[in-house]
């Protein structure tokens, strides 16, 4: 575990120190087009939100399947709670999708 932590810290340090070398001014280079940071950040946020939603939906489905296996008589209540939970989880992904398109424009 300690070896993993040290290797992770080494990678993070390299990532944090690398931009200083890449941001140095060159000779007579032509200026590049500015980067749209809002679009880039929105894309990363959308990817994180989708990954979180996928994980949450998988865990919710796993819990519902285990609940149905233990108590088949409560299928209606478990199904209702599962669908309601999946709707709330998916709404996060859809809201992030809408924010992505509103901010990138």
TILUMVO-196216 format. One record per residue (C-alpha): residue number from 0; x, y, z; residue in one letter. Coordinates in steps of 0.2 Angstrom, whole numbers, plus 2048, in hexadecimal, padded with zeros to 3 digits. Example, Ala and Ser with C-alpha at 12.3 -4.5 7.8 and 13.67 -1.06 7.14 Angstrom:
2
<seq: 0 X: 83E Y: 7EA Z: 827 type: a>
<seq: 1 X: 844 Y: 7FB Z: 824 type: s>
This chain:
105
<seq: 0 X: 800 Y: 800 Z: 800 type: x>
<seq: 1 X: 80E Y: 80C Z: 804 type: x>
<seq: 2 X: 816 Y: 809 Z: 7F3 type: x>
<seq: 3 X: 806 Y: 80D Z: 7EB type: x>
<seq: 4 X: 804 Y: 81D Z: 7F5 type: x>
<seq: 5 X: 816 Y: 823 Z: 7F1 type: x>
<seq: 6 X: 814 Y: 81F Z: 7DE type: x>
<seq: 7 X: 803 Y: 829 Z: 7DE type: x>
<seq: 8 X: 80C Y: 838 Z: 7E7 type: x>
<seq: 9 X: 81A Y: 837 Z: 7DA type: x>
<seq: 10 X: 80E Y: 837 Z: 7CB type: x>
<seq: 11 X: 804 Y: 846 Z: 7D3 type: x>
<seq: 12 X: 814 Y: 850 Z: 7D6 type: x>
<seq: 13 X: 81A Y: 84D Z: 7C4 type: x>
<seq: 14 X: 809 Y: 853 Z: 7BE type: x>
<seq: 15 X: 809 Y: 862 Z: 7C8 type: x>
<seq: 16 X: 81B Y: 867 Z: 7C3 type: x>
<seq: 17 X: 81A Y: 863 Z: 7B1 type: x>
<seq: 18 X: 80F Y: 872 Z: 7AB type: x>
<seq: 19 X: 81D Y: 87E Z: 7B1 type: x>
<seq: 20 X: 829 Y: 877 Z: 7A4 type: x>
<seq: 21 X: 81C Y: 877 Z: 796 type: x>
<seq: 22 X: 816 Y: 889 Z: 79A type: x>
<seq: 23 X: 827 Y: 890 Z: 796 type: x>
<seq: 24 X: 827 Y: 89D Z: 788 type: x>
<seq: 25 X: 82F Y: 897 Z: 778 type: x>
<seq: 26 X: 839 Y: 8A1 Z: 76B type: x>
<seq: 27 X: 82E Y: 8A9 Z: 75D type: x>
<seq: 28 X: 820 Y: 89D Z: 75F type: x>
<seq: 29 X: 80F Y: 8A2 Z: 758 type: x>
<seq: 30 X: 802 Y: 8A4 Z: 766 type: x>
<seq: 31 X: 7F6 Y: 896 Z: 768 type: x>
<seq: 32 X: 7E3 Y: 898 Z: 769 type: x>
<seq: 33 X: 7DD Y: 89A Z: 77B type: x>
<seq: 34 X: 7D6 Y: 88B Z: 783 type: x>
<seq: 35 X: 7C4 Y: 88A Z: 788 type: x>
<seq: 36 X: 7C6 Y: 885 Z: 79A type: x>
<seq: 37 X: 7B4 Y: 885 Z: 79E type: x>
<seq: 38 X: 7B1 Y: 878 Z: 791 type: x>
<seq: 39 X: 7BF Y: 86E Z: 797 type: x>
<seq: 40 X: 7B9 Y: 86F Z: 7A9 type: x>
<seq: 41 X: 7A7 Y: 86B Z: 7A4 type: x>
<seq: 42 X: 7AD Y: 85C Z: 79B type: x>
<seq: 43 X: 7B7 Y: 855 Z: 7AA type: x>
<seq: 44 X: 7A8 Y: 859 Z: 7B5 type: x>
<seq: 45 X: 79D Y: 84F Z: 7A9 type: x>
<seq: 46 X: 7A8 Y: 840 Z: 7A9 type: x>
<seq: 47 X: 7A9 Y: 840 Z: 7BC type: x>
<seq: 48 X: 797 Y: 842 Z: 7BE type: x>
<seq: 49 X: 793 Y: 834 Z: 7B1 type: x>
<seq: 50 X: 7A0 Y: 828 Z: 7BA type: x>
<seq: 51 X: 798 Y: 82C Z: 7CB type: x>
<seq: 52 X: 786 Y: 829 Z: 7C4 type: x>
<seq: 53 X: 78C Y: 818 Z: 7BC type: x>
<seq: 54 X: 793 Y: 813 Z: 7CD type: x>
<seq: 55 X: 784 Y: 818 Z: 7D6 type: x>
<seq: 56 X: 778 Y: 80F Z: 7CB type: x>
<seq: 57 X: 782 Y: 800 Z: 7CC type: x>
<seq: 58 X: 782 Y: 800 Z: 7DF type: x>
<seq: 59 X: 76F Y: 804 Z: 7DF type: x>
<seq: 60 X: 76B Y: 7F5 Z: 7D3 type: x>
<seq: 61 X: 777 Y: 7EA Z: 7DE type: x>
<seq: 62 X: 76E Y: 7EE Z: 7ED type: x>
<seq: 63 X: 75D Y: 7EC Z: 7E5 type: x>
<seq: 64 X: 762 Y: 7DB Z: 7DF type: x>
<seq: 65 X: 768 Y: 7D5 Z: 7F0 type: x>
<seq: 66 X: 758 Y: 7DC Z: 7F8 type: x>
<seq: 67 X: 74D Y: 7D2 Z: 7EC type: x>
<seq: 68 X: 757 Y: 7C2 Z: 7EF type: x>
<seq: 69 X: 755 Y: 7C4 Z: 802 type: x>
<seq: 70 X: 743 Y: 7C9 Z: 801 type: x>
<seq: 71 X: 739 Y: 7C5 Z: 7F1 type: x>
<seq: 72 X: 729 Y: 7CB Z: 7F9 type: x>
<seq: 73 X: 72F Y: 7DD Z: 7FA type: x>
<seq: 74 X: 732 Y: 7DE Z: 7E7 type: x>
<seq: 75 X: 725 Y: 7EC Z: 7E4 type: x>
<seq: 76 X: 72D Y: 7F7 Z: 7F1 type: x>
<seq: 77 X: 73F Y: 7F3 Z: 7EC type: x>
<seq: 78 X: 73B Y: 7F6 Z: 7DA type: x>
<seq: 79 X: 733 Y: 807 Z: 7DE type: x>
<seq: 80 X: 741 Y: 80D Z: 7E9 type: x>
<seq: 81 X: 74E Y: 807 Z: 7DB type: x>
<seq: 82 X: 745 Y: 810 Z: 7CD type: x>
<seq: 83 X: 744 Y: 820 Z: 7D8 type: x>
<seq: 84 X: 756 Y: 81F Z: 7DD type: x>
<seq: 85 X: 75C Y: 81C Z: 7CB type: x>
<seq: 86 X: 752 Y: 82B Z: 7C5 type: x>
<seq: 87 X: 75A Y: 836 Z: 7D2 type: x>
<seq: 88 X: 76B Y: 830 Z: 7CD type: x>
<seq: 89 X: 768 Y: 832 Z: 7BA type: x>
<seq: 90 X: 762 Y: 844 Z: 7BD type: x>
<seq: 91 X: 773 Y: 849 Z: 7C3 type: x>
<seq: 92 X: 77B Y: 843 Z: 7B3 type: x>
<seq: 93 X: 76D Y: 84C Z: 7A8 type: x>
<seq: 94 X: 770 Y: 85C Z: 7B2 type: x>
<seq: 95 X: 783 Y: 85B Z: 7AF type: x>
<seq: 96 X: 77F Y: 858 Z: 79D type: x>
<seq: 97 X: 775 Y: 867 Z: 79C type: x>
<seq: 98 X: 782 Y: 872 Z: 7A5 type: x>
<seq: 99 X: 78F Y: 86B Z: 799 type: x>
<seq: 100 X: 785 Y: 872 Z: 78A type: x>
<seq: 101 X: 781 Y: 882 Z: 792 type: x>
<seq: 102 X: 792 Y: 887 Z: 798 type: x>
<seq: 103 X: 79B Y: 881 Z: 788 type: x>
<seq: 104 X: 791 Y: 88D Z: 77D type: x>
